[in-house]
Amino acid sequence: MTERQAPFILFQIADTTYAVHSEAVQQMEMVEHITPVPNAPPFVEGVVLSRGQVIPAINLRTRFGLEKKPYDLRTRLIVVRSGERTVGLIVDSAREFLAIPPEAIQPPPDTASGMSERYLEGIAILDKRLILILNVDAVLSIAPSEELHLAEAIAEVKDALLAEENPPA
């Protein structure tokens, strides 16, 4: 008996195809206004207001140690949920939904080192196409001290954003 194919959302960063499990994705949208958060880790671009919810926006290019590039019409915000956290992942482009059979997924190679090994759940090979499957929990993890500081900064920005939306009468 074969296992069921798992559905994934595919996206690109620097000409590399990545995937996240579709059940972790809440929505995908264009990147619009990002409000910077003071003293946030370098990979946190700021916060965005998405469907009435203020969420942190993480630039995956920066998170992976790649050079930042200006946003364009293809840039997307993939809103994911991991545990109790909802976060937006900023990617170069995203437009594909794909079911990947379990037998096409291999564990990351032992030669992968450092960050890449930590962030990868597996590697899928489909029709000579290489797809890196992300471990969303690992990508979203930050040091406890940074997390507390970031949570406080986001709360301040959230209060300010909500005050702008609902000015006192």
DSSP file (Angstrom, degrees, kcal/mol; ACC not computed):
  #  RESIDUE AA STRUCTURE BP1 BP2  ACC     N-H-->O    O-->H-N    N-H-->O    O-->H-N    TCO  KAPPA ALPHA  PHI   PSI    X-CA   Y-CA   Z-CA
    1    1 A M              0   0    0      0, 0.0     2,-0.2     0, 0.0     0, 0.0   0.000 360.0 360.0 360.0 130.7    0.0    0.0    0.0
    2    2 A T        -     0   0    0      1,-0.1     2,-0.1   100,-0.0     3,-0.1  -0.619 360.0-112.5 -92.4 150.2    1.4    3.4   -1.0
    3    3 A E        -     0   0    0     -2,-0.2   100,-0.1     1,-0.1     2,-0.1  -0.410  39.6 -97.0 -75.0 155.8    1.3    6.5    1.1
    4    4 A R        -     0   0    0      1,-0.1     2,-0.2    -2,-0.1    -1,-0.1  -0.425  40.7-104.3 -71.3 145.6   -0.8    9.4    0.1
    5    5 A Q        -     0   0    0     96,-0.1    -1,-0.1    -2,-0.1    94,-0.0  -0.507  34.4-131.0 -70.3 137.6    0.9   12.3   -1.8
    6    6 A A  E     -A  100   0A   0     94,-2.1    94,-3.0    -2,-0.2     2,-0.3  -0.763  16.8-126.7 -93.2 134.2    1.4   15.3    0.4
    7    7 A P  E     -A   99   0A   0      0, 0.0    15,-2.2     0, 0.0    16,-0.4  -0.614  31.8-178.3 -82.1 138.9    0.3   18.7   -0.9
    8    8 A F  E     -AB  98  21A   0     90,-2.6    90,-2.6    -2,-0.3     2,-0.5  -0.936  28.3-131.3-132.8 153.4    2.8   21.6   -0.9
    9    9 A I  E     -AB  97  20A   0     11,-2.7    11,-1.9    -2,-0.3     2,-0.3  -0.938  30.3-150.5-100.5 126.7    3.0   25.2   -1.8
   10   10 A L  E     +AB  96  19A   0     86,-2.9    86,-1.1    -2,-0.5    85,-0.7  -0.774  21.0 167.9-101.4 144.1    6.0   25.9   -4.0
   11   11 A F  E     -AB  94  18A   0      7,-2.3     7,-3.3    -2,-0.3     2,-0.4  -0.960  25.2-122.8-147.9 165.1    7.9   29.2   -4.1
   12   12 A Q  E     +AB  93  17A   0     81,-2.8    80,-1.4    -2,-0.3    81,-1.2  -0.884  19.9 175.5-116.5 143.7   11.2   30.6   -5.4
   13   13 A I  E >  S- B   0  16A   0      3,-2.1     3,-1.5    -2,-0.4    -2,-0.0  -0.940  80.6 -18.1-140.3 120.8   14.1   32.4   -3.7
   14   14 A A  T 3  S-     0   0    0     -2,-0.3     3,-0.1     1,-0.3    -1,-0.0   0.904 126.9 -52.0  50.2  50.7   17.1   33.2   -5.8
   15   15 A D  T 3  S+     0   0    0      1,-0.2     2,-0.4     0, 0.0    -1,-0.3   0.635 114.0 116.7  64.0  16.6   16.2   30.7   -8.6
   16   16 A T  E <   -B   13   0A   0     -3,-1.5    -3,-2.1   115,-0.0     2,-0.5  -0.942  62.0-132.5-113.8 138.3   15.8   27.9   -6.1
   17   17 A T  E     +B   12   0A   0    113,-0.5   115,-2.5    -2,-0.4     2,-0.3  -0.784  27.5 179.7 -93.8 128.8   12.5   26.1   -5.6
   18   18 A Y  E     -Bc  11 132A   0     -7,-3.3    -7,-2.3    -2,-0.5     2,-0.3  -0.789   9.4-154.6-119.4 163.9   11.3   25.6   -2.1
   19   19 A A  E     -Bc  10 133A   0    113,-2.1   115,-2.8    -2,-0.3     2,-0.3  -0.992   7.6-167.8-140.4 148.3    8.2   24.0   -0.6
   20   20 A V  E     -B    9   0A   0    -11,-1.9   -11,-2.7    -2,-0.3   115,-0.1  -0.978  42.1 -94.4-129.0 147.5    6.1   24.2    2.5
   21   21 A H  E >   -B    8   0A   0     -2,-0.3     3,-1.6   113,-0.3     4,-0.5  -0.379  32.8-133.3 -58.6 132.3    3.4   21.8    3.6
   22   22 A S  G >  S+     0   0    0    -15,-2.2     3,-1.2     1,-0.3    -1,-0.2   0.796 101.8  65.6 -63.1 -28.2    0.1   23.3    2.4
   23   23 A E  G 3  S+     0   0    0    -16,-0.4    -1,-0.3     1,-0.3    -2,-0.1   0.727  98.3  55.2 -68.6 -17.4   -1.6   22.7    5.8
   24   24 A A  G <  S+     0   0    0     -3,-1.6    57,-2.7    56,-0.1     2,-0.5   0.649  92.0  89.2 -83.2 -15.6    0.8   25.2    7.3
   25   25 A V  E <   +F   80   0B   0     -3,-1.2    55,-0.3    -4,-0.5     3,-0.1  -0.713  46.4 177.2 -91.3 125.6   -0.2   27.9    4.8
   26   26 A Q  E     -     0   0B   0     53,-3.5     2,-0.3    -2,-0.5    -1,-0.2   0.859  66.9 -30.5 -89.2 -43.0   -3.1   30.2    5.8
   27   27 A Q  E     -F   79   0B   0     52,-1.1    52,-2.7     2,-0.0    -1,-0.4  -0.980  48.7-131.9-165.1 168.4   -3.0   32.4    2.7
   28   28 A M  E     +F   78   0B   0     -2,-0.3     2,-0.3    50,-0.2    50,-0.2  -0.991  32.6 160.7-129.3 138.7   -0.8   34.0    0.1
   29   29 A E  E     -F   77   0B   0     48,-2.2    48,-3.3    -2,-0.4     2,-0.1  -0.962  42.2 -85.9-151.2 167.3   -0.8   37.6   -0.9
   30   30 A M  E     -F   76   0B   0     -2,-0.3     2,-0.6    46,-0.2    46,-0.2  -0.428  50.1-105.8 -71.9 152.5    1.1   40.4   -2.5
   31   31 A V        +     0   0    0     44,-0.9     3,-0.1    41,-0.3    -1,-0.1  -0.710  53.1 158.2 -82.0 122.5    3.6   42.3   -0.4
   32   32 A E        -     0   0    0     -2,-0.6     2,-0.4     1,-0.3    -1,-0.1   0.206  52.1  -4.7-113.8-123.6    2.2   45.7    0.4
   33   33 A H        -     0   0    0     16,-0.1     2,-0.5    -2,-0.0    16,-0.4  -0.594  58.4-167.8 -81.3 128.4    3.1   48.0    3.3
   34   34 A I        -     0   0    0     -2,-0.4    14,-0.2    14,-0.1    -3,-0.0  -0.970  11.9-146.9-114.4 125.4    5.5   46.6    5.8
   35   35 A T  B     -G   47   0B   0     12,-2.9    12,-2.6    -2,-0.5   122,-0.1  -0.819  23.3-124.9 -91.7 118.3    5.9   48.6    9.1
   36   36 A P        -     0   0    0      0, 0.0    10,-0.2     0, 0.0     9,-0.1  -0.262  16.2-143.9 -61.8 148.7    9.5   48.3   10.4
   37   37 A V    >   -     0   0    0      7,-0.3     3,-1.3     8,-0.2   117,-0.1  -0.971  21.4-119.7-115.2 121.7    9.9   47.1   14.0
   38   38 A P  T 3  S+     0   0    0      0, 0.0   115,-0.1     0, 0.0     8,-0.0  -0.298  90.6   5.8 -62.7 142.6   12.8   48.7   15.9
   39   39 A N  T 3  S+     0   0    0      1,-0.2   114,-0.1   114,-0.0   110,-0.0   0.693  90.7 149.1  60.5  23.5   15.5   46.4   17.2
   40   40 A A    <   -     0   0    0     -3,-1.3    -1,-0.2     1,-0.1   107,-0.1  -0.481  59.8 -86.5 -79.7 157.0   14.1   43.3   15.4
   41   41 A P    >   -     0   0    0      0, 0.0     3,-2.1     0, 0.0    -1,-0.1  -0.287  47.2-105.8 -56.7 152.3   16.5   40.6   14.1
   42   42 A P  T 3  S+     0   0    0      0, 0.0    17,-0.1     0, 0.0    21,-0.1   0.773 118.5  56.7 -56.8 -29.7   17.8   41.5   10.6
   43   43 A F  T 3  S+     0   0    0     19,-0.1    16,-2.8    20,-0.1     2,-0.9   0.598  86.4  88.5 -81.3  -8.9   15.6   38.9    8.9
   44   44 A V  E <   - H   0  58B   0     -3,-2.1    -7,-0.3    14,-0.2    14,-0.2  -0.805  57.5-171.9 -90.7 108.1   12.4   40.4   10.3
   45   45 A E  E     -     0   0B   0     12,-2.1     2,-0.3    -2,-0.9    -8,-0.2   0.817  50.6 -94.1 -68.2 -31.0   11.4   43.1    7.8
   46   46 A G  E     - H   0  57B   0     11,-1.0    11,-3.1   -10,-0.2     2,-0.3  -0.990  54.2 -49.2 152.0-148.3    8.7   44.4   10.2
   47   47 A V  E     -GH  35  56B   0    -12,-2.6   -12,-2.9    -2,-0.3     2,-0.3  -0.917  39.9-159.9-125.4 154.1    5.0   43.7   10.6
   48   48 A V  E     - H   0  55B   0      7,-2.5     7,-2.5    -2,-0.3     2,-0.8  -0.929  21.9-124.9-128.0 154.0    2.1   43.6    8.1
   49   49 A L  E     + H   0  54B   0    -16,-0.4     2,-0.5    -2,-0.3     5,-0.2  -0.896  36.3 176.2 -98.5 111.9   -1.7   43.9    8.6
   50   50 A S  E >   - H   0  53B   0      3,-3.1     3,-1.6    -2,-0.8    -2,-0.0  -0.952  66.8 -25.3-125.5 112.8   -3.2   40.8    7.0
   51   51 A R  T 3  S-     0   0    0     -2,-0.5    -1,-0.1     1,-0.3     3,-0.1   0.891 126.9 -48.7  52.5  44.6   -6.9   40.2    7.2
   52   52 A G  T 3  S+     0   0    0      1,-0.2     2,-0.4    -3,-0.0    -1,-0.3   0.478 118.6 109.0  80.0   3.4   -7.1   42.3   10.4
   53   53 A Q  E <   -H   50   0B   0     -3,-1.6    -3,-3.1     2,-0.0     2,-0.6  -0.938  63.9-137.4-116.7 133.6   -4.2   40.5   12.1
   54   54 A V  E     +H   49   0B   0     -2,-0.4    -5,-0.2    -5,-0.2   104,-0.1  -0.797  34.7 172.2 -88.8 121.0   -0.8   42.1   12.7
   55   55 A I  E     -H   48   0B   0     -7,-2.5    -7,-2.5    -2,-0.6    32,-0.2  -0.954  35.3-106.9-131.4 148.5    1.9   39.5   11.9
   56   56 A P  E     -H   47   0B   0      0, 0.0    32,-3.1     0, 0.0     2,-0.5  -0.463  29.6-142.2 -70.0 145.9    5.7   39.6   11.7
   57   57 A A  E     -Hi  46  88B   0    -11,-3.1   -12,-2.1    30,-0.2   -11,-1.0  -0.954  13.1-162.3-114.2 118.5    7.1   39.5    8.1
   58   58 A I  E     -Hi  44  89B   0     30,-3.4    32,-3.4    -2,-0.5     2,-0.8  -0.872  13.8-140.9-103.9 126.6   10.3   37.4    7.7
   59   59 A N  E  >  - i   0  90B   0    -16,-2.8     4,-2.4    -2,-0.5     5,-0.2  -0.767  10.6-162.3 -84.8 110.2   12.4   37.9    4.6
   60   60 A L  H  > S+     0   0    0     30,-1.7     4,-2.0    -2,-0.8     6,-0.2   0.798  87.4  61.2 -68.0 -27.2   13.6   34.4    3.7
   61   61 A R  H  4>S+     0   0    0     29,-0.5     5,-3.2     2,-0.2    -1,-0.2   0.963 110.9  39.8 -59.2 -49.5   16.4   35.8    1.5
   62   62 A T  H >45S+     0   0    0      1,-0.2     3,-1.6     3,-0.2    -2,-0.2   0.899 112.6  56.0 -66.2 -41.1   17.9   37.5    4.5
   63   63 A R  H 3<5S+     0   0    0     -4,-2.4    -1,-0.2     1,-0.3    -2,-0.2   0.849 109.8  46.6 -59.9 -35.0   17.1   34.5    6.8
   64   64 A F  T 3<5S-     0   0    0     -4,-2.0    -1,-0.3    -5,-0.2    -2,-0.2   0.341 120.9-107.3 -91.5   6.6   19.1   32.3    4.4
   65   65 A G  T < 5S+     0   0    0     -3,-1.6    -3,-0.2     1,-0.2     2,-0.2   0.724  74.1 137.4  78.1  21.2   22.0   34.7    4.2
   66   66 A L      < -     0   0    0     -5,-3.2    -1,-0.2    -6,-0.2     2,-0.2  -0.580  62.4 -88.6 -97.2 163.3   21.2   35.8    0.6
   67   67 A E        -     0   0    0     -2,-0.2    -1,-0.1     1,-0.1     2,-0.1  -0.460  44.2-117.3 -70.3 138.2   21.4   39.3   -0.7
   68   68 A K        -     0   0    0     -2,-0.2    -1,-0.1    -7,-0.1    -9,-0.0  -0.384  30.4-165.3 -70.2 153.5   18.1   41.3   -0.4
   69   69 A K        -     0   0    0     -2,-0.1    -8,-0.1     0, 0.0    -1,-0.0  -0.980  29.1 -92.1-137.5 153.1   16.4   42.5   -3.5
   70   70 A P        -     0   0    0      0, 0.0     2,-0.1     0, 0.0     5,-0.1  -0.283  47.1-106.0 -62.4 148.5   13.7   45.0   -4.1
   71   71 A Y        +     0   0    0      2,-0.0     2,-0.2     3,-0.0    21,-0.1  -0.446  43.4 178.0 -71.4 147.6   10.1   43.8   -4.0
   72   72 A D    >   -     0   0    0     20,-0.2     3,-1.0    -2,-0.1   -41,-0.3  -0.710  49.4 -75.6-135.6-169.1    8.3   43.5   -7.4
   73   73 A L  T 3  S+     0   0    0      1,-0.2    -2,-0.0    -2,-0.2   -42,-0.0   0.692 128.7  53.0 -67.9 -17.1    5.0   42.4   -8.6
   74   74 A R  T 3  S+     0   0    0     19,-0.1    20,-0.4   -44,-0.1    -1,-0.2   0.667  81.7 110.1 -89.2 -18.2    6.0   38.7   -8.2
   75   75 A T    <   -     0   0    0     -3,-1.0   -44,-0.9    18,-0.1     2,-0.3  -0.322  52.5-166.9 -60.8 136.4    7.1   39.0   -4.6
   76   76 A R  E     -FJ  30  91B   0     15,-2.0    15,-2.6   -46,-0.2     2,-0.6  -0.912  24.8-141.1-129.3 154.6    4.7   37.2   -2.3
   77   77 A L  E     -FJ  29  90B   0    -48,-3.3   -48,-2.2    -2,-0.3     2,-0.7  -0.970  18.3-162.0-110.1 115.4    3.9   37.0    1.4
   78   78 A I  E     -FJ  28  89B   0     11,-2.8    11,-2.6    -2,-0.6     2,-0.7  -0.890  10.2-149.1-100.4 112.9    3.1   33.4    2.4
   79   79 A V  E     -FJ  27  88B   0    -52,-2.7   -53,-3.5    -2,-0.7   -52,-1.1  -0.729  23.4-180.0 -87.1 117.6    1.3   33.5    5.7
   80   80 A V  E     -FJ  25  87B   0      7,-3.1     7,-2.5    -2,-0.7     2,-0.5  -0.829  21.4-144.3-119.0 155.7    2.1   30.3    7.7
   81   81 A R  E     + J   0  86B   0    -57,-2.7     2,-0.4    -2,-0.3     5,-0.2  -0.978  17.1 175.7-120.2 131.1    1.0   29.0   11.1
   82   82 A S  E >   - J   0  85B   0      3,-2.9     3,-2.2    -2,-0.5     2,-0.3  -0.937  65.6 -48.6-135.5 110.4    3.4   27.0   13.2
   83   83 A G  T 3  S-     0   0    0     -2,-0.4    54,-0.0     1,-0.3     0, 0.0  -0.502 124.4 -20.0  63.6-124.0    2.1   26.1   16.7
   84   84 A E  T 3  S+     0   0    0     -2,-0.3     2,-0.4    -3,-0.1    -1,-0.3   0.443 120.4  95.8 -93.2  -1.7    0.7   29.2   18.2
   85   85 A R  E <   - J   0  82B   0     -3,-2.2    -3,-2.9   -30,-0.0     2,-0.5  -0.737  51.8-165.9-100.4 138.4    2.6   31.6   15.9
   86   86 A T  E     + J   0  81B   0     -2,-0.4     2,-0.3    -5,-0.2    -5,-0.2  -0.989  21.0 168.4-118.2 128.3    1.4   33.1   12.6
   87   87 A V  E     - J   0  80B   0     -7,-2.5    -7,-3.1    -2,-0.5     2,-0.5  -0.977  31.7-128.6-141.4 147.6    4.1   34.7   10.5
   88   88 A G  E     -iJ  57  79B   0    -32,-3.1   -30,-3.4    -2,-0.3     2,-0.6  -0.870  18.4-153.1 -98.4 130.8    4.5   36.0    6.9
   89   89 A L  E     -iJ  58  78B   0    -11,-2.6   -11,-2.8    -2,-0.5     2,-0.6  -0.911   9.3-145.1-103.4 121.0    7.3   34.6    4.8
   90   90 A I  E     +iJ  59  77B   0    -32,-3.4   -30,-1.7    -2,-0.6   -29,-0.5  -0.768  28.5 171.9 -89.2 122.2    8.5   37.1    2.1
   91   91 A V  E     - J   0  76B   0    -15,-2.6   -15,-2.0    -2,-0.6   -78,-0.2  -0.853  44.4-114.9-128.7 161.7    9.6   35.1   -1.0
   92   92 A D  S    S-     0   0    0    -80,-1.4     2,-0.3    -2,-0.3   -79,-0.2   0.903  92.9 -20.7 -64.4 -42.3   10.6   36.1   -4.6
   93   93 A S  E     -A   12   0A   0    -81,-1.2   -81,-2.8   -18,-0.2     2,-0.3  -0.974  56.0-174.9-162.9 155.4    7.5   34.4   -6.1
   94   94 A A  E     +A   11   0A   0    -20,-0.4   -83,-0.2    -2,-0.3   -17,-0.1  -0.905  29.2 129.3-156.7 125.1    4.9   31.7   -5.3
   95   95 A R  E     +     0   0A   0    -85,-0.7     2,-0.4    -2,-0.3   -84,-0.1   0.325  46.7  95.0-157.7  10.3    2.3   30.4   -7.6
   96   96 A E  E     -A   10   0A   0    -86,-1.1   -86,-2.9     2,-0.0     2,-0.4  -0.919  42.0-168.5-123.9 138.7    2.4   26.6   -7.6
   97   97 A F  E     +A    9   0A   0     -2,-0.4     2,-0.4   -88,-0.2   -88,-0.2  -0.985  22.5 174.2-117.9 128.0    0.5   23.9   -5.6
   98   98 A L  E     -A    8   0A   0    -90,-2.6   -90,-2.6    -2,-0.4     2,-0.6  -0.997  31.0-139.1-144.3 135.4    1.9   20.4   -6.0
   99   99 A A  E     -A    7   0A   0     -2,-0.4   -94,-0.1   -92,-0.3    -2,-0.0  -0.837  25.0-161.1 -90.4 124.4    1.3   17.0   -4.5
  100  100 A I  E     -A    6   0A   0    -94,-3.0   -94,-2.1    -2,-0.6     5,-0.1  -0.924  15.6-128.3-110.4 123.3    4.6   15.3   -3.9
  101  101 A P    >   -     0   0    0      0, 0.0     3,-2.1     0, 0.0     4,-0.4  -0.453  20.3-123.4 -68.3 141.2    4.7   11.5   -3.4
  102  102 A P  G >  S+     0   0    0      0, 0.0     3,-1.5     0, 0.0   -98,-0.1   0.821 109.6  61.7 -54.6 -34.3    6.5   10.4   -0.3
  103  103 A E  G 3  S+     0   0    0      1,-0.3    -3,-0.0  -100,-0.1     0, 0.0   0.665  96.9  59.8 -69.9 -13.6    9.0    8.3   -2.3
  104  104 A A  G <  S+     0   0    0     -3,-2.1    21,-1.8    20,-0.1     2,-0.5   0.542  90.5  87.2 -86.7  -7.5   10.2   11.4   -4.1
  105  105 A I  E <   -D  124   0A   0     -3,-1.5    19,-0.2    -4,-0.4    17,-0.0  -0.822  56.2-177.1-101.2 127.7   11.3   13.0   -0.8
  106  106 A Q  E     -D  123   0A   0     17,-3.0    17,-2.7    -2,-0.5    -2,-0.0  -0.838  33.0-101.7-114.7 154.5   14.8   12.2    0.6
  107  107 A P        -     0   0    0      0, 0.0    15,-0.2     0, 0.0     3,-0.1  -0.383  53.9 -85.0 -67.8 156.4   16.3   13.4    3.8
  108  108 A P        -     0   0    0      0, 0.0     9,-0.0     0, 0.0    24,-0.0  -0.335  57.5 -96.6 -58.9 144.8   18.8   16.3    3.6
  109  109 A P    >   -     0   0    0      0, 0.0     3,-1.5     0, 0.0    13,-0.0  -0.276  22.6-123.0 -64.4 150.3   22.3   15.1    2.7
  110  110 A D  T 3  S+     0   0    0      1,-0.3     7,-0.1    -3,-0.1     0, 0.0   0.752 111.1  64.7 -62.5 -23.4   24.7   14.6    5.6
  111  111 A T  T 3  S+     0   0    0      2,-0.1    -1,-0.3     6,-0.0     2,-0.2   0.655  75.7 104.6 -77.5 -14.6   27.0   17.0    3.8
  112  112 A A    <   -     0   0    0     -3,-1.5     2,-0.3     4,-0.1     0, 0.0  -0.483  60.3-165.0 -64.9 134.8   24.6   19.9    4.2
  113  113 A S    >>  -     0   0    0     -2,-0.2     3,-0.9     4,-0.0     4,-0.6  -0.842  32.7 -16.3-126.1 160.6   26.0   22.0    6.9
  114  114 A G  H 3> S+     0   0    0     -2,-0.3     4,-1.7     1,-0.2     3,-0.2  -0.186 121.7   1.3  59.3-132.5   24.9   24.8    9.3
  115  115 A M  H 3> S+     0   0    0      1,-0.2     4,-2.4     2,-0.2    -1,-0.2   0.874 128.5  57.1 -61.6 -42.1   21.7   26.7    8.5
  116  116 A S  H <> S+     0   0    0     -3,-0.9     4,-1.2     1,-0.2    -1,-0.2   0.904 108.6  46.9 -60.7 -40.7   20.7   24.8    5.4
  117  117 A E  H  < S+     0   0    0     -4,-0.6    -1,-0.2    -3,-0.2     3,-0.2   0.899 113.1  49.8 -64.8 -39.9   20.7   21.5    7.2
  118  118 A R  H  < S+     0   0    0     -4,-1.7    -2,-0.2     1,-0.2    -1,-0.2   0.859 114.1  43.7 -68.0 -36.2   18.7   23.0   10.1
  119  119 A Y  H  < S+     0   0    0     -4,-2.4    16,-3.2    -5,-0.1     2,-0.4   0.617  96.9  87.6 -88.1 -13.0   16.1   24.6    7.8
  120  120 A L  E  <  + E   0 134A   0     -4,-1.2    14,-0.2    14,-0.2     3,-0.1  -0.743  42.5 179.1 -96.2 132.4   15.5   21.6    5.5
  121  121 A E  E    S-     0   0A   0     12,-3.4     2,-0.3    -2,-0.4    13,-0.2   0.742  71.1 -39.4 -91.2 -32.2   13.1   18.9    6.2
  122  122 A G  E     - E   0 133A   0     11,-1.4    11,-2.8   -15,-0.2     2,-0.4  -0.982  51.0-109.8-176.8 177.3   13.8   17.1    2.9
  123  123 A I  E     -DE 106 132A   0    -17,-2.7   -17,-3.0    -2,-0.3     2,-0.4  -0.997  25.4-158.1-130.3 127.2   14.6   17.3   -0.7
  124  124 A A  E     -DE 105 131A   0      7,-3.2     7,-2.8    -2,-0.4     2,-0.5  -0.855   2.1-161.6-106.6 140.9   12.2   16.2   -3.5
  125  125 A I  E     + E   0 130A   0    -21,-1.8     2,-0.4    -2,-0.4     5,-0.2  -0.969  17.3 168.1-121.9 115.3   13.2   15.2   -7.0
  126  126 A L  E >  S- E   0 129A   0      3,-2.4     3,-1.7    -2,-0.5    -2,-0.0  -0.981  70.5 -22.0-130.2 119.3   10.4   15.3   -9.5
  127  127 A D  T 3  S-     0   0    0     -2,-0.4    -1,-0.1     1,-0.3     3,-0.1   0.907 127.1 -49.4  48.0  51.9   11.1   15.1  -13.2
  128  128 A K  T 3  S+     0   0    0      1,-0.2     2,-0.5    -3,-0.0    -1,-0.3   0.636 112.6 127.7  64.3  16.2   14.7   16.3  -12.9
  129  129 A R  E <   - E   0 126A   0     -3,-1.7    -3,-2.4     2,-0.0     2,-0.5  -0.902  51.9-145.8-106.0 129.2   13.4   19.2  -10.7
  130  130 A L  E     - E   0 125A   0     -2,-0.5  -113,-0.5    -5,-0.2     2,-0.5  -0.834  17.2-176.3 -98.0 126.5   15.0   19.8   -7.3
  131  131 A I  E     - E   0 124A   0     -7,-2.8    -7,-3.2    -2,-0.5     2,-0.6  -0.984  15.8-148.2-127.3 121.1   12.6   21.0   -4.6
  132  132 A L  E     -cE  18 123A   0   -115,-2.5  -113,-2.1    -2,-0.5     2,-0.6  -0.790  14.1-146.8 -90.3 120.9   13.9   21.9   -1.1
  133  133 A I  E     -cE  19 122A   0    -11,-2.8   -12,-3.4    -2,-0.6   -11,-1.4  -0.788  16.5-137.9 -94.4 121.2   11.3   21.2    1.6
  134  134 A L  E     - E   0 120A   0   -115,-2.8     2,-0.9    -2,-0.6  -113,-0.3  -0.472   8.4-137.6 -81.9 145.8   11.4   23.7    4.5
  135  135 A N     >  -     0   0    0    -16,-3.2     4,-2.1    -2,-0.2     3,-0.4  -0.880  21.8-165.3 -94.0  98.5   11.1   22.9    8.1
  136  136 A V  H  > S+     0   0    0     -2,-0.9     4,-2.2     1,-0.2     5,-0.2   0.870  83.3  56.5 -59.0 -40.6    8.9   25.9    9.0
  137  137 A D  H  > S+     0   0    0      1,-0.2     4,-0.8     2,-0.2    -1,-0.2   0.916 109.8  45.6 -58.1 -43.5    9.4   25.5   12.8
  138  138 A A  H >4 S+     0   0    0     -3,-0.4     3,-0.6     1,-0.2    -1,-0.2   0.895 110.9  52.4 -68.0 -39.9   13.2   25.8   12.3
  139  139 A V  H 3< S+     0   0    0     -4,-2.1    -1,-0.2     1,-0.2    -2,-0.2   0.873 112.9  45.5 -63.1 -36.4   12.9   28.7    9.9
  140  140 A L  H 3< S+     0   0    0     -4,-2.2    -1,-0.2    -5,-0.2    -2,-0.2   0.592  88.9 109.7 -84.7 -10.3   10.8   30.6   12.5
  141  141 A S    <<  +     0   0    0     -4,-0.8     2,-0.3    -3,-0.6    -3,-0.0  -0.453  40.2 168.7 -73.4 136.1   12.9   29.8   15.5
  142  142 A I        -     0   0    0     -2,-0.2     5,-0.1  -101,-0.0    -2,-0.0  -0.922  45.9 -74.2-136.8 164.0   14.9   32.6   17.1
  143  143 A A     >  -     0   0    0     -2,-0.3     4,-2.6     1,-0.1     3,-0.3  -0.278  44.6-119.0 -58.5 142.8   16.8   33.0   20.3
  144  144 A P  H  > S+     0   0    0      0, 0.0     4,-2.2     0, 0.0     5,-0.2   0.861 114.3  51.5 -53.4 -39.5   14.5   33.3   23.4
  145  145 A S  H  > S+     0   0    0      1,-0.2     4,-2.0     2,-0.2     5,-0.1   0.899 111.9  46.3 -67.1 -38.8   15.9   36.7   24.2
  146  146 A E  H  > S+     0   0    0     -3,-0.3     4,-3.0     2,-0.2    -1,-0.2   0.884 110.4  54.5 -67.2 -38.1   15.3   38.0   20.6
  147  147 A E  H  X S+     0   0    0     -4,-2.6     4,-2.6     2,-0.2    -2,-0.2   0.917 109.2  46.2 -63.6 -43.9   11.8   36.5   20.7
  148  148 A L  H  X S+     0   0    0     -4,-2.2     4,-2.1     2,-0.2    -1,-0.2   0.933 115.2  46.9 -62.9 -46.4   10.8   38.3   23.9
  149  149 A H  H  X S+     0   0    0     -4,-2.0     4,-2.3     1,-0.2    -2,-0.2   0.909 113.8  48.3 -62.3 -42.9   12.3   41.6   22.5
  150  150 A L  H  X S+     0   0    0     -4,-3.0     4,-2.9     2,-0.2     5,-0.2   0.904 109.1  53.0 -64.8 -42.2   10.5   41.1   19.2
  151  151 A A  H  X S+     0   0    0     -4,-2.6     4,-2.1     1,-0.2    -1,-0.2   0.900 110.8  47.3 -60.7 -41.2    7.2   40.3   20.8
  152  152 A E  H  X S+     0   0    0     -4,-2.1     4,-1.9     2,-0.2    -1,-0.2   0.923 113.4  47.4 -66.0 -44.1    7.4   43.5   22.8
  153  153 A A  H  X S+     0   0    0     -4,-2.3     4,-2.2     1,-0.2    -2,-0.2   0.899 112.0  49.9 -65.2 -40.7    8.3   45.6   19.8
  154  154 A I  H  X S+     0   0    0     -4,-2.9     4,-3.1     1,-0.2    -1,-0.2   0.891 107.5  54.6 -65.5 -39.1    5.5   44.0   17.7
  155  155 A A  H  X S+     0   0    0     -4,-2.1     4,-2.3    -5,-0.2    -1,-0.2   0.907 109.1  48.4 -60.6 -41.6    3.0   44.7   20.5
  156  156 A E  H  X S+     0   0    0     -4,-1.9     4,-1.9     2,-0.2    -2,-0.2   0.937 114.7  44.1 -63.3 -46.9    4.0   48.4   20.4
  157  157 A V  H  X S+     0   0    0     -4,-2.2     4,-2.8     2,-0.2    -2,-0.2   0.893 111.8  54.1 -65.9 -39.6    3.7   48.6   16.6
  158  158 A K  H  X S+     0   0    0     -4,-3.1     4,-2.8     1,-0.2     5,-0.2   0.927 107.8  49.7 -60.3 -46.1    0.4   46.7   16.7
  159  159 A D  H  X S+     0   0    0     -4,-2.3     4,-1.9     1,-0.2    -1,-0.2   0.908 112.3  48.2 -59.5 -42.1   -1.1   49.1   19.1
  160  160 A A  H  X S+     0   0    0     -4,-1.9     4,-1.7     2,-0.2    -2,-0.2   0.911 112.7  47.9 -65.6 -42.8    0.0   52.1   17.0
  161  161 A L  H  X S+     0   0    0     -4,-2.8     4,-1.9     1,-0.2    -2,-0.2   0.918 112.8  47.8 -64.2 -43.6   -1.4   50.5   13.8
  162  162 A L  H  X S+     0   0    0     -4,-2.8     4,-1.9     1,-0.2    -1,-0.2   0.849 108.8  54.6 -67.9 -32.8   -4.7   49.6   15.4
  163  163 A A  H  < S+     0   0    0     -4,-1.9    -1,-0.2    -5,-0.2    -2,-0.2   0.871 107.3  51.2 -66.7 -35.9   -4.9   53.2   16.8
  164  164 A E  H  < S+     0   0    0     -4,-1.7    -2,-0.2     1,-0.2    -1,-0.2   0.890 111.8  47.0 -66.3 -39.1   -4.5   54.6   13.3
  165  165 A E  H  < S+     0   0    0     -4,-1.9    -2,-0.2     1,-0.3    -1,-0.2   0.834 123.0  33.7 -71.4 -33.0   -7.3   52.3   12.0
  166  166 A N  S  < S-     0   0    0     -4,-1.9    -1,-0.3    -5,-0.1    -2,-0.1  -0.632  80.9-172.3-124.8  71.7   -9.7   53.2   14.8
  167  167 A P        -     0   0    0      0, 0.0    -3,-0.1     0, 0.0    -4,-0.0  -0.298  37.7 -92.4 -64.6 150.2   -9.0   56.8   15.8
  168  168 A P              0   0    0      0, 0.0    -5,-0.0     0, 0.0     0, 0.0  -0.324 360.0 360.0 -63.3 145.5  -10.8   58.1   18.9
  169  169 A A              0   0    0     -3,-0.1    -3,-0.0     0, 0.0     0, 0.0   0.467 360.0 360.0 -73.6 360.0  -14.1   59.8   18.1
